[in-house]
Amino acid sequence: MSASLPYVLILYYSRHGATCAMAERLAAGVESVRGVEARLRTVPPVSPTCEAVDPEIPEEGAIYASLDDLRHCAGLAIGSPTRFGNMAAPLKHFLDGTSELWLGGALIDRPATAFTSTSSLHGGQEATLLTMLVPLLHHGMVYAGLPYSETELMATTGGGTPYGASHLAGKRSDRPLDDEERSLAHAQGRRLARLALALAAMREESA
């Protein structure tokens, strides 16, 4: 990763791998745009006990996010499986710890989006995406969904919403992303990257 290029932070929690697969497609979409890079980060699971039981660095996949990853991003995508129509506790726990950034206005006017995966088609995809955007709006971010110019929104029989990319994982959480879901996640990453560059230029002009 070049230190000179702005990056889009793709921050996610994944239990069975579907949300991670979506994150990787968003990252590919981001990196299809010249002048910006993708940075994949995850969050640790939340333990019901007070004792820390997980290593500081995961055994596989993306490393854990820090506040500085968030502070310096040009754009943000957050992803989570749905939990009763809301994001999973580990991602919310991380976002709950971002008051320092909120107090300093660190994320104002940066573009953001969300993505999710559910085991059933009507398992709360849209509710999860809508609740995920609330903390982003509190941070003053500019939310970007998926416009209907992405024709897969009209063709998909799995995931895909105007509020953000989604995925139908199936009752065993083993259904891979289909072509429409992959295309929409890629398009979402591409759109976020383009907005990140445009809004960064706007912030520089007004500085």
Secondary structure, DSSP 4 states (H G I P E B T S, - for coil): --TTS-EEEEEE--SSSHHHHHHHHHHHHHTTSTT-EEEEEE-PPPPSSSS--S-SS-SSSSPBP-HHHHHT-SEEEEEEEBSSSSB-HHHHHHHHT-HHHHHHTTTTT-EEEEEEEESSTTSSHHHHHHHHHHHHHHTT-EE----TTSTHHHH-SSS-BTTB-EEE-TTTT-PPP-HHHHHHHHHHHHHHHHHHHHHHHHHHHH-
